[in-house]
Amino acid sequence: MGSLPILKTSDDVVAVIETGNSREYLHLNLELKGKWAQDHGDKISAFANKLDQPTTFLAVGVSDDGTVMQHDENWAKKTEAVVSHHVNQNLDPQQSCKAISCKKTKDGWVVILTIRNAGEVTYWGGYAYCASGTTTKRMGPAEILTLRIQLPGLIDYSKQHHKSLYNQGLVRRFVAEEARDLTQCFLRVCREKCASNRINVR
């Protein structure tokens, strides 16, 4: 028996939904939910913490047997907003949810989450989860440490929080020097512009 297919994009997810082949056991990286609930966030954490799957998709609006729930676009947009709010509140790092998109299928609208590890252990509501088959469980300190040493660290460095104290004197000095340089640059440009118009500016 060959290995199960791996979906690569959200459009791939739409394609298997429309062909009736979206049941979870047919794909390694697909999770189906008839509706969204905040408790489903443990799945996002667990999928993001899987090292053997670069990307996993969670499709909301599709039942476990692959049946589309026949929702309209208005439902999809409202669900997308709710999911985004929950992700912003609970997911850390938030980069683990690469995208939340509304997709139209021939049988109704769905919302698809694209989940990918961002280089760090992923938490939902302050807890890290892992997946074992179709179930998830909360990770213990030893499991978190084991996973963390296998990961490269948060990939998007601009999103990392800086927790050390700032030297306010150095910050003020930097701002003052930058302001002076910008002022001098502005005056130089003004002189050059005015000179070209034969206006004397001191």
Z-matrix of the N, CA and C atoms (Angstrom, degrees):
N
C 1 1.466
C 2 1.518 1 109.28
N 3 1.345 2 118.44 1 129.36
C 4 1.448 3 122.05 2 -177.65
C 5 1.510 4 111.67 3 -75.55
N 6 1.335 5 114.57 4 167.93
C 7 1.461 6 119.81 5 179.48
C 8 1.520 7 110.15 6 -72.52
N 9 1.324 8 116.05 7 156.12
C 10 1.458 9 121.16 8 -179.23
C 11 1.522 10 110.23 9 -72.66
N 12 1.334 11 117.41 10 147.27
C 13 1.465 12 120.28 11 -179.92
C 14 1.528 13 111.66 12 -68.82
N 15 1.326 14 115.24 13 151.86
C 16 1.461 15 121.87 14 178.32
C 17 1.524 16 108.61 15 -113.47
N 18 1.314 17 116.43 16 126.58
C 19 1.460 18 121.59 17 178.18
C 20 1.524 19 109.04 18 -79.37
N 21 1.334 20 116.37 19 140.70
C 22 1.463 21 120.05 20 -174.99
C 23 1.525 22 113.77 21 -108.34
N 24 1.323 23 117.62 22 -28.47
C 25 1.465 24 120.75 23 -177.94
C 26 1.524 25 109.98 24 -137.63
N 27 1.336 26 115.60 25 166.18
C 28 1.465 27 119.62 26 177.08
C 29 1.526 28 110.99 27 -66.26
N 30 1.324 29 116.98 28 -27.26
C 31 1.468 30 119.85 29 175.86
C 32 1.531 31 110.72 30 -67.68
N 33 1.331 32 116.63 31 -33.05
C 34 1.469 33 120.05 32 174.18
C 35 1.528 34 110.04 33 -62.53
N 36 1.335 35 115.75 34 -38.71
C 37 1.468 36 120.43 35 179.12
C 38 1.527 37 109.97 36 -63.08
N 39 1.330 38 116.21 37 -45.47
C 40 1.469 39 120.28 38 178.37
C 41 1.526 40 110.20 39 -59.47
N 42 1.318 41 116.28 40 -40.93
C 43 1.469 42 120.44 41 -178.06
C 44 1.525 43 111.64 42 -62.21
N 45 1.338 44 117.39 43 -44.83
C 46 1.469 45 118.81 44 -179.05
C 47 1.527 46 111.18 45 -72.55
N 48 1.339 47 117.15 46 -28.81
C 49 1.463 48 119.88 47 175.66
C 50 1.524 49 109.88 48 -64.59
N 51 1.322 50 116.12 49 -43.95
C 52 1.465 51 120.28 50 -176.38
C 53 1.528 52 112.40 51 -71.77
N 54 1.321 53 117.25 52 -24.92
C 55 1.466 54 119.60 53 178.29
C 56 1.524 55 112.12 54 -89.35
N 57 1.344 56 116.27 55 -2.22
C 58 1.456 57 119.96 56 179.33
C 59 1.511 58 113.99 57 78.94
N 60 1.335 59 116.94 58 17.01
C 61 1.468 60 121.05 59 -178.24
C 62 1.529 61 112.34 60 -111.99
N 63 1.328 62 116.29 61 33.48
C 64 1.462 63 119.23 62 -174.09
C 65 1.525 64 113.90 63 -96.25
N 66 1.319 65 118.01 64 10.67
C 67 1.465 66 118.80 65 179.22
C 68 1.522 67 110.37 66 -64.33
N 69 1.329 68 115.35 67 142.03
C 70 1.461 69 120.90 68 -170.87
C 71 1.522 70 112.97 69 -58.78
N 72 1.323 71 117.59 70 -38.38
C 73 1.460 72 119.55 71 -175.53
C 74 1.531 73 112.72 72 -69.86
N 75 1.335 74 116.40 73 -7.79
C 76 1.461 75 120.08 74 178.60
C 77 1.526 76 112.61 75 -91.22
N 78 1.339 77 116.84 76 -6.96
C 79 1.464 78 120.55 77 -176.08
C 80 1.527 79 110.23 78 -140.54
N 81 1.317 80 115.45 79 144.50
C 82 1.462 81 120.39 80 -178.94
C 83 1.523 82 112.88 81 -76.53
N 84 1.322 83 117.29 82 -26.97
C 85 1.467 84 119.58 83 -170.39
C 86 1.527 85 112.87 84 -128.74
N 87 1.328 86 116.13 85 45.52
C 88 1.462 87 120.38 86 178.87
C 89 1.520 88 110.34 87 -135.15
N 90 1.330 89 115.47 88 130.52
C 91 1.462 90 122.79 89 175.59
C 92 1.522 91 107.85 90 -123.16
N 93 1.327 92 116.98 91 135.73
C 94 1.461 93 122.15 92 -178.23
C 95 1.526 94 110.59 93 -114.90
N 96 1.334 95 115.25 94 138.67
C 97 1.459 96 121.36 95 176.32
C 98 1.525 97 108.82 96 -137.46
N 99 1.332 98 116.04 97 128.25
C 100 1.454 99 119.48 98 178.75
C 101 1.516 100 112.07 99 -64.06
N 102 1.329 101 116.49 100 -35.74
C 103 1.463 102 121.73 101 176.04
C 104 1.518 103 108.82 102 -148.27
N 105 1.322 104 115.77 103 161.90
C 106 1.456 105 120.53 104 -178.04
C 107 1.519 106 110.99 105 -89.95
N 108 1.328 107 115.43 106 140.57
C 109 1.461 108 122.91 107 170.85
C 110 1.517 109 107.45 108 -139.02
N 111 1.310 110 116.82 109 147.40
C 112 1.460 111 120.38 110 -177.20
C 113 1.529 112 111.80 111 -58.31
N 114 1.323 113 116.51 112 -30.15
C 115 1.468 114 120.53 113 179.04
C 116 1.526 115 112.62 114 -63.38
N 117 1.334 116 116.76 115 -19.40
C 118 1.464 117 119.17 116 179.22
C 119 1.525 118 111.74 117 -69.55
N 120 1.318 119 116.43 118 -8.76
C 121 1.461 120 119.74 119 179.56
C 122 1.517 121 113.19 120 -60.93
N 123 1.351 122 117.01 121 -25.71
C 124 1.465 123 118.22 122 177.79
C 125 1.525 124 110.58 123 -62.77
N 126 1.339 125 116.53 124 -28.14
C 127 1.462 126 120.34 125 176.40
C 128 1.527 127 110.89 126 -67.35
N 129 1.344 128 116.16 127 -40.24
C 130 1.463 129 119.81 128 178.72
C 131 1.522 130 109.66 129 -60.65
N 132 1.330 131 116.02 130 -46.83
C 133 1.464 132 120.57 131 178.58
C 134 1.525 133 110.82 132 -59.90
N 135 1.324 134 116.44 133 -47.52
C 136 1.469 135 120.53 134 -177.01
C 137 1.522 136 111.80 135 -63.31
N 138 1.336 137 116.91 136 -43.03
C 139 1.463 138 119.75 137 -179.68
C 140 1.524 139 111.12 138 -67.35
N 141 1.327 140 116.55 139 -39.39
C 142 1.467 141 119.73 140 179.50
C 143 1.527 142 111.49 141 -66.78
N 144 1.327 143 116.71 142 -24.61
C 145 1.464 144 120.58 143 -178.96
C 146 1.525 145 113.22 144 -90.92
N 147 1.331 146 117.63 145 8.03
C 148 1.461 147 121.04 146 177.35
C 149 1.526 148 109.44 147 -89.64
N 150 1.315 149 116.55 148 118.75
C 151 1.460 150 120.94 149 -176.84
C 152 1.522 151 112.72 150 -78.99
N 153 1.328 152 117.38 151 -21.03
C 154 1.465 153 120.02 152 -175.31
C 155 1.524 154 113.10 153 -89.59
N 156 1.343 155 118.02 154 -1.30
C 157 1.457 156 121.20 155 179.13
C 158 1.521 157 109.55 156 -130.51
N 159 1.331 158 117.44 157 108.81
C 160 1.463 159 119.51 158 -177.59
C 161 1.522 160 113.75 159 -63.14
N 162 1.337 161 117.05 160 -34.30
C 163 1.466 162 120.80 161 -177.70
C 164 1.524 163 109.96 162 -142.30
N 165 1.335 164 115.36 163 137.52
C 166 1.465 165 121.06 164 175.11
C 167 1.523 166 108.06 165 -129.14
N 168 1.326 167 116.43 166 147.67
C 169 1.459 168 121.54 167 -179.67
C 170 1.523 169 110.01 168 -116.36
N 171 1.331 170 115.24 169 136.07
C 172 1.456 171 121.43 170 174.62
C 173 1.523 172 107.06 171 -116.28
N 174 1.328 173 116.25 172 113.83
C 175 1.463 174 121.40 173 -177.40
C 176 1.525 175 109.81 174 -101.68
N 177 1.322 176 116.30 175 119.23
C 178 1.461 177 122.53 176 179.67
C 179 1.527 178 108.62 177 -100.35
N 180 1.334 179 115.51 178 132.57
C 181 1.460 180 120.23 179 -176.97
C 182 1.514 181 111.77 180 107.06
N 183 1.353 182 115.56 181 11.14
C 184 1.464 183 121.67 182 179.00
C 185 1.525 184 107.69 183 -131.83
N 186 1.322 185 117.47 184 127.23
C 187 1.462 186 121.09 185 -178.82
C 188 1.525 187 110.66 186 -74.70
N 189 1.327 188 115.89 187 169.73
C 190 1.464 189 120.95 188 -177.08
C 191 1.527 190 113.30 189 -59.02
N 192 1.329 191 116.58 190 -28.53
C 193 1.468 192 118.98 191 -179.11
C 194 1.527 193 112.47 192 -89.20
N 195 1.350 194 116.76 193 7.16
C 196 1.459 195 120.57 194 176.35
C 197 1.513 196 114.71 195 91.85
N 198 1.333 197 117.65 196 5.06
C 199 1.462 198 120.85 197 -179.41
C 200 1.523 199 110.55 198 -80.65
N 201 1.330 200 116.28 199 126.25
C 202 1.461 201 121.06 200 176.91
C 203 1.526 202 108.72 201 -75.05
N 204 1.332 203 116.54 202 136.06
C 205 1.460 204 121.20 203 -173.01
C 206 1.530 205 113.85 204 -79.09
N 207 1.334 206 117.35 205 0.91
C 208 1.470 207 123.57 206 174.77
C 209 1.531 208 112.68 207 62.50
N 210 1.320 209 115.83 208 43.49
C 211 1.462 210 120.48 209 175.85
C 212 1.525 211 109.93 210 -83.44
N 213 1.352 212 115.21 211 158.66
C 214 1.461 213 119.40 212 178.59
C 215 1.532 214 110.61 213 -96.42
N 216 1.329 215 115.50 214 179.06
C 217 1.465 216 120.84 215 -176.58
C 218 1.523 217 111.75 216 -64.59
N 219 1.324 218 117.15 217 -35.47
C 220 1.459 219 120.66 218 179.44
C 221 1.528 220 110.75 219 -61.04
N 222 1.328 221 116.43 220 -43.10
C 223 1.472 222 120.48 221 176.40
C 224 1.525 223 110.37 222 -60.45
N 225 1.331 224 116.21 223 -43.22
C 226 1.466 225 120.62 224 -177.68
C 227 1.526 226 111.30 225 -61.49
N 228 1.331 227 116.66 226 -43.83
C 229 1.462 228 120.06 227 -179.02
C 230 1.524 229 111.33 228 -66.89
N 231 1.332 230 116.78 229 -40.11
C 232 1.464 231 120.01 230 178.29
C 233 1.529 232 110.69 231 -66.02
N 234 1.327 233 116.09 232 -41.83
C 235 1.464 234 120.03 233 179.42
C 236 1.521 235 110.64 234 -65.49
N 237 1.320 236 116.73 235 -41.01
C 238 1.465 237 120.84 236 177.69
C 239 1.529 238 110.62 237 -58.75
N 240 1.335 239 116.90 238 -41.78
C 241 1.464 240 121.07 239 -179.80
C 242 1.527 241 111.02 240 -65.67
N 243 1.332 242 116.79 241 -41.60
C 244 1.465 243 120.79 242 179.68
C 245 1.525 244 110.56 243 -65.71
N 246 1.330 245 116.31 244 -45.51
C 247 1.466 246 120.40 245 179.45
C 248 1.526 247 110.31 246 -61.26
N 249 1.324 248 116.82 247 -44.27
C 250 1.466 249 121.01 248 179.61
C 251 1.521 250 110.83 249 -59.84
N 252 1.326 251 116.17 250 -41.53
C 253 1.468 252 120.51 251 178.96
C 254 1.525 253 110.65 252 -63.02
N 255 1.313 254 117.04 253 -44.84
C 256 1.462 255 120.63 254 179.86
C 257 1.531 256 111.25 255 -65.47
N 258 1.322 257 116.46 256 -38.94
C 259 1.468 258 120.47 257 177.89
C 260 1.525 259 110.30 258 -62.99
N 261 1.324 260 116.64 259 -44.93
C 262 1.465 261 120.52 260 -179.81
C 263 1.524 262 111.44 261 -63.12
N 264 1.320 263 116.74 262 -33.05
C 265 1.460 264 121.43 263 -178.44
C 266 1.525 265 113.42 264 -80.19
N 267 1.323 266 116.93 265 -36.04
C 268 1.467 267 119.96 266 -165.75
C 269 1.520 268 116.61 267 -117.14
N 270 1.322 269 118.53 268 -24.24
C 271 1.463 270 120.44 269 -172.64
C 272 1.524 271 111.31 270 -88.06
N 273 1.328 272 115.98 271 131.35
C 274 1.459 273 121.59 272 179.02
C 275 1.529 274 109.23 273 -143.88
N 276 1.341 275 117.76 274 117.05
C 277 1.460 276 127.35 275 -1.48
C 278 1.535 277 111.44 276 -78.77
N 279 1.320 278 115.89 277 148.61
C 280 1.459 279 120.56 278 -176.78
C 281 1.523 280 112.43 279 -66.98
N 282 1.344 281 116.51 280 -20.82
C 283 1.467 282 119.88 281 -179.96
C 284 1.519 283 112.63 282 -65.10
N 285 1.340 284 117.46 283 -12.01
C 286 1.467 285 120.17 284 178.78
C 287 1.524 286 111.73 285 -67.29
N 288 1.325 287 116.79 286 -23.84
C 289 1.466 288 120.49 287 173.24
C 290 1.520 289 106.47 288 -99.03
N 291 1.319 290 116.18 289 98.17
C 292 1.464 291 120.92 290 -172.36
C 293 1.521 292 112.68 291 -71.34
N 294 1.317 293 117.13 292 -30.11
C 295 1.466 294 119.29 293 -177.67
C 296 1.522 295 110.14 294 -162.08
N 297 1.333 296 114.82 295 149.52
C 298 1.462 297 122.56 296 171.33
C 299 1.524 298 105.43 297 -129.06
N 300 1.311 299 117.03 298 114.13
C 301 1.463 300 119.47 299 -172.29
C 302 1.521 301 111.92 300 -130.69
N 303 1.331 302 114.53 301 144.02
C 304 1.465 303 121.71 302 174.03
C 305 1.529 304 107.90 303 -90.06
N 306 1.321 305 116.22 304 129.06
C 307 1.461 306 120.66 305 -178.05
C 308 1.530 307 110.13 306 -128.90
N 309 1.314 308 114.56 307 137.52
C 310 1.461 309 120.15 308 177.98
C 311 1.521 310 109.87 309 -95.15
N 312 1.326 311 116.41 310 128.32
C 313 1.454 312 121.36 311 172.97
C 314 1.529 313 107.84 312 -113.16
N 315 1.298 314 116.46 313 171.76
C 316 1.467 315 119.19 314 -178.28
C 317 1.529 316 112.37 315 -67.08
N 318 1.345 317 116.65 316 -17.71
C 319 1.463 318 120.17 317 -178.27
C 320 1.528 319 113.49 318 -109.47
N 321 1.328 320 117.28 319 3.48
C 322 1.454 321 119.82 320 179.46
C 323 1.517 322 111.73 321 143.23
N 324 1.321 323 115.49 322 173.73
C 325 1.461 324 121.54 323 -177.81
C 326 1.526 325 111.31 324 -87.64
N 327 1.332 326 115.05 325 147.52
C 328 1.463 327 121.74 326 176.33
C 329 1.526 328 108.36 327 -134.19
N 330 1.319 329 115.91 328 162.31
C 331 1.465 330 122.06 329 175.01
C 332 1.526 331 107.32 330 -117.96
N 333 1.324 332 116.30 331 126.99
C 334 1.462 333 120.86 332 -174.97
C 335 1.524 334 110.15 333 -117.46
N 336 1.330 335 115.82 334 126.08
C 337 1.458 336 122.09 335 175.01
C 338 1.523 337 108.59 336 -99.38
N 339 1.317 338 116.42 337 131.46
C 340 1.459 339 122.06 338 175.51
C 341 1.523 340 107.69 339 -102.15
N 342 1.325 341 116.42 340 118.06
C 343 1.470 342 122.06 341 -172.15
C 344 1.521 343 109.43 342 -115.62
N 345 1.324 344 115.54 343 130.44
C 346 1.464 345 120.55 344 -178.91
C 347 1.523 346 109.26 345 -151.02
N 348 1.317 347 117.01 346 138.84
C 349 1.457 348 119.52 347 179.53
C 350 1.520 349 110.67 348 -64.83
N 351 1.335 350 116.05 349 135.10
C 352 1.463 351 121.53 350 -177.29
C 353 1.519 352 112.49 351 -96.96
N 354 1.331 353 117.27 352 12.40
C 355 1.455 354 120.36 353 178.54
C 356 1.511 355 114.04 354 100.15
N 357 1.328 356 116.70 355 3.68
C 358 1.463 357 121.28 356 -178.27
C 359 1.522 358 108.86 357 -143.04
N 360 1.330 359 116.84 358 159.86
C 361 1.466 360 120.80 359 175.86
C 362 1.526 361 108.35 360 -59.80
N 363 1.326 362 116.34 361 133.39
C 364 1.461 363 121.43 362 -176.26
C 365 1.523 364 110.60 363 -101.72
N 366 1.331 365 115.24 364 131.49
C 367 1.465 366 122.17 365 -177.88
C 368 1.526 367 110.61 366 -115.22
N 369 1.324 368 114.71 367 150.43
C 370 1.467 369 121.12 368 171.26
C 371 1.525 370 107.54 369 -128.27
N 372 1.320 371 115.65 370 118.84
C 373 1.454 372 119.60 371 -179.21
C 374 1.517 373 113.31 372 62.43
N 375 1.323 374 116.38 373 29.58
C 376 1.460 375 120.62 374 178.00
C 377 1.514 376 114.88 375 89.31
N 378 1.329 377 118.09 376 -1.38
C 379 1.464 378 121.75 377 -179.85
C 380 1.526 379 110.30 378 -123.00
N 381 1.324 380 115.32 379 144.94
C 382 1.464 381 121.05 380 175.99
C 383 1.526 382 108.52 381 -98.76
N 384 1.330 383 116.26 382 141.14
C 385 1.457 384 121.34 383 -178.00
C 386 1.523 385 110.20 384 -124.69
N 387 1.322 386 115.38 385 156.43
C 388 1.456 387 120.85 386 173.72
C 389 1.521 388 108.04 387 -131.92
N 390 1.325 389 115.44 388 158.33
C 391 1.460 390 120.99 389 -177.45
C 392 1.520 391 110.19 390 -107.10
N 393 1.314 392 115.00 391 138.67
C 394 1.459 393 121.81 392 174.27
C 395 1.518 394 106.99 393 -133.14
N 396 1.330 395 115.32 394 100.05
C 397 1.457 396 119.15 395 -173.66
C 398 1.518 397 109.82 396 68.87
N 399 1.324 398 116.79 397 -124.65
C 400 1.466 399 121.16 398 -179.68
C 401 1.523 400 112.39 399 -97.70
N 402 1.325 401 117.36 400 2.61
C 403 1.460 402 120.66 401 -178.18
C 404 1.525 403 110.69 402 -111.00
N 405 1.323 404 115.67 403 157.62
C 406 1.458 405 121.27 404 176.07
C 407 1.519 406 108.98 405 -121.16
N 408 1.324 407 115.31 406 153.94
C 409 1.460 408 119.48 407 176.25
C 410 1.521 409 109.23 408 -144.30
N 411 1.322 410 114.89 409 153.86
C 412 1.453 411 120.32 410 179.31
C 413 1.529 412 109.68 411 -72.52
N 414 1.318 413 116.28 412 134.73
C 415 1.455 414 120.96 413 -178.43
C 416 1.525 415 110.97 414 -82.42
N 417 1.320 416 115.43 415 143.88
C 418 1.448 417 121.20 416 175.81
C 419 1.519 418 110.98 417 -88.72
N 420 1.328 419 117.86 418 169.87
C 421 1.470 420 121.63 419 -178.51
C 422 1.524 421 113.58 420 -54.91
N 423 1.331 422 117.54 421 -41.37
C 424 1.466 423 120.22 422 -179.17
C 425 1.522 424 111.09 423 -66.05
N 426 1.336 425 116.73 424 -39.82
C 427 1.466 426 120.51 425 179.15
C 428 1.529 427 110.78 426 -66.87
N 429 1.324 428 116.12 427 -39.97
C 430 1.464 429 120.30 428 178.97
C 431 1.519 430 110.45 429 -63.55
N 432 1.325 431 116.50 430 -43.77
C 433 1.463 432 120.59 431 179.72
C 434 1.523 433 110.89 432 -63.68
N 435 1.332 434 116.54 433 -43.17
C 436 1.468 435 120.64 434 179.18
C 437 1.522 436 111.12 435 -60.27
N 438 1.334 437 116.09 436 -42.29
C 439 1.461 438 119.95 437 179.21
C 440 1.522 439 111.09 438 -68.92
N 441 1.327 440 116.56 439 -41.71
C 442 1.466 441 120.33 440 -175.70
C 443 1.527 442 111.98 441 -60.99
N 444 1.325 443 117.36 442 -39.57
C 445 1.465 444 119.05 443 -177.34
C 446 1.529 445 111.76 444 -73.36
N 447 1.330 446 116.74 445 -11.67
C 448 1.465 447 120.35 446 176.37
C 449 1.524 448 112.37 447 -91.43
N 450 1.329 449 116.87 448 -9.46
C 451 1.458 450 121.36 449 -175.92
C 452 1.527 451 110.73 450 -101.96
N 453 1.335 452 117.34 451 151.25
C 454 1.469 453 120.92 452 -175.65
C 455 1.522 454 114.69 453 -77.96
N 456 1.327 455 118.08 454 -11.88
C 457 1.460 456 120.36 455 -173.39
C 458 1.514 457 109.58 456 103.59
N 459 1.318 458 116.25 457 162.89
C 460 1.459 459 121.41 458 -175.54
C 461 1.519 460 110.53 459 -55.70
N 462 1.323 461 116.11 460 123.47
C 463 1.459 462 121.44 461 -173.72
C 464 1.521 463 111.81 462 -72.97
N 465 1.322 464 117.57 463 -40.39
C 466 1.464 465 121.28 464 -178.83
C 467 1.528 466 108.57 465 -88.70
N 468 1.329 467 117.28 466 91.44
C 469 1.456 468 121.05 467 -174.23
C 470 1.524 469 112.77 468 -64.15
N 471 1.318 470 117.70 469 -25.86
C 472 1.459 471 120.03 470 -178.97
C 473 1.519 472 111.80 471 -66.37
N 474 1.332 473 117.80 472 -17.57
C 475 1.457 474 121.29 473 -178.10
C 476 1.529 475 112.67 474 -94.83
N 477 1.329 476 117.60 475 -3.73
C 478 1.451 477 119.45 476 -178.49
C 479 1.527 478 110.47 477 -75.29
N 480 1.328 479 115.09 478 142.27
C 481 1.458 480 120.78 479 179.79
C 482 1.528 481 109.94 480 -82.72
N 483 1.339 482 115.99 481 135.50
C 484 1.457 483 121.50 482 177.16
C 485 1.520 484 107.92 483 -97.82
N 486 1.336 485 117.20 484 112.63
C 487 1.456 486 121.06 485 -171.17
C 488 1.525 487 113.69 486 -99.38
N 489 1.343 488 118.69 487 -9.33
C 490 1.453 489 119.78 488 -178.97
C 491 1.525 490 110.65 489 -76.46
N 492 1.347 491 116.06 490 163.06
C 493 1.457 492 121.30 491 -178.44
C 494 1.524 493 110.62 492 -78.74
N 495 1.333 494 115.96 493 145.33
C 496 1.452 495 121.32 494 177.52
C 497 1.530 496 109.53 495 -91.64
N 498 1.330 497 115.99 496 145.31
C 499 1.459 498 121.49 497 171.88
C 500 1.523 499 106.98 498 -85.98
N 501 1.333 500 116.07 499 104.34
C 502 1.461 501 119.79 500 -173.69
C 503 1.521 502 112.23 501 -62.81
N 504 1.341 503 117.06 502 -32.56
C 505 1.458 504 120.06 503 178.31
C 506 1.518 505 111.75 504 -63.10
N 507 1.336 506 116.31 505 -43.21
C 508 1.461 507 120.29 506 178.54
C 509 1.523 508 111.48 507 -67.14
N 510 1.332 509 116.01 508 -37.43
C 511 1.464 510 119.58 509 178.78
C 512 1.523 511 110.34 510 -63.40
N 513 1.354 512 116.82 511 -45.48
C 514 1.468 513 120.16 512 179.76
C 515 1.530 514 111.09 513 -63.65
N 516 1.338 515 116.06 514 -39.20
C 517 1.466 516 119.96 515 178.91
C 518 1.526 517 110.97 516 -64.02
N 519 1.342 518 115.33 517 -42.73
C 520 1.463 519 119.69 518 179.22
C 521 1.525 520 111.04 519 -62.19
N 522 1.342 521 116.32 520 -44.66
C 523 1.465 522 120.67 521 -179.43
C 524 1.520 523 110.58 522 -63.48
N 525 1.349 524 116.75 523 -41.92
C 526 1.466 525 120.61 524 -179.29
C 527 1.526 526 111.11 525 -63.93
N 528 1.337 527 116.32 526 -42.53
C 529 1.463 528 119.74 527 -179.63
C 530 1.521 529 111.30 528 -67.61
N 531 1.327 530 116.20 529 -39.15
C 532 1.461 531 119.19 530 177.91
C 533 1.524 532 110.86 531 -65.43
N 534 1.333 533 116.33 532 -41.18
C 535 1.463 534 120.35 533 179.26
C 536 1.523 535 110.69 534 -63.27
N 537 1.348 536 117.28 535 -41.52
C 538 1.463 537 121.07 536 178.96
C 539 1.526 538 110.81 537 -63.56
N 540 1.345 539 115.97 538 -44.49
C 541 1.462 540 119.62 539 -179.77
C 542 1.524 541 111.27 540 -63.41
N 543 1.334 542 116.07 541 -41.14
C 544 1.462 543 119.53 542 179.48
C 545 1.523 544 111.19 543 -65.92
N 546 1.346 545 116.24 544 -38.54
C 547 1.464 546 120.30 545 179.01
C 548 1.521 547 110.60 546 -64.23
N 549 1.338 548 116.46 547 -44.95
C 550 1.460 549 120.20 548 179.08
C 551 1.521 550 111.34 549 -63.03
N 552 1.322 551 115.70 550 -40.08
C 553 1.464 552 119.93 551 178.59
C 554 1.525 553 110.29 552 -63.90
N 555 1.332 554 116.19 553 -42.29
C 556 1.463 555 121.02 554 -179.89
C 557 1.527 556 110.92 555 -63.11
N 558 1.348 557 116.87 556 -44.07
C 559 1.461 558 120.62 557 -179.82
C 560 1.523 559 111.14 558 -65.12
N 561 1.328 560 116.57 559 -38.58
C 562 1.460 561 120.05 560 179.36
C 563 1.527 562 111.04 561 -63.44
N 564 1.318 563 115.56 562 -42.88
C 565 1.466 564 119.64 563 178.69
C 566 1.520 565 110.27 564 -64.36
N 567 1.346 566 116.47 565 -40.74
C 568 1.464 567 120.15 566 179.56
C 569 1.523 568 110.99 567 -62.86
N 570 1.345 569 116.93 568 -42.83
C 571 1.462 570 120.29 569 179.37
C 572 1.519 571 110.94 570 -61.85
N 573 1.344 572 115.29 571 -41.97
C 574 1.459 573 118.91 572 -179.62
C 575 1.525 574 111.19 573 -65.21
N 576 1.328 575 115.94 574 -40.60
C 577 1.459 576 119.60 575 178.94
C 578 1.522 577 111.31 576 -66.13
N 579 1.338 578 114.58 577 -44.26
C 580 1.455 579 118.99 578 -177.92
C 581 1.523 580 111.23 579 -68.71
N 582 1.338 581 116.17 580 -35.97
C 583 1.463 582 119.59 581 179.09
C 584 1.518 583 110.48 582 -62.10
N 585 1.324 584 115.01 583 -37.56
C 586 1.464 585 118.31 584 179.50
C 587 1.519 586 111.24 585 -67.31
N 588 1.350 587 115.62 586 -22.26
C 589 1.466 588 120.47 587 177.66
C 590 1.530 589 112.01 588 -101.53
N 591 1.367 590 115.32 589 7.84
C 592 1.467 591 122.30 590 178.09
C 593 1.524 592 112.05 591 61.22
N 594 1.346 593 115.49 592 42.08
C 595 1.462 594 121.01 593 175.47
C 596 1.515 595 107.14 594 -114.90
N 597 1.336 596 116.79 595 129.49
C 598 1.458 597 121.48 596 -177.38
C 599 1.527 598 110.21 597 -86.75
N 600 1.335 599 116.46 598 119.72
C 601 1.458 600 121.70 599 178.04
C 602 1.515 601 108.41 600 -121.99
N 603 1.321 602 117.56 601 125.44
C 604 1.460 603 121.65 602 179.37
C 605 1.526 604 110.58 603 -89.77
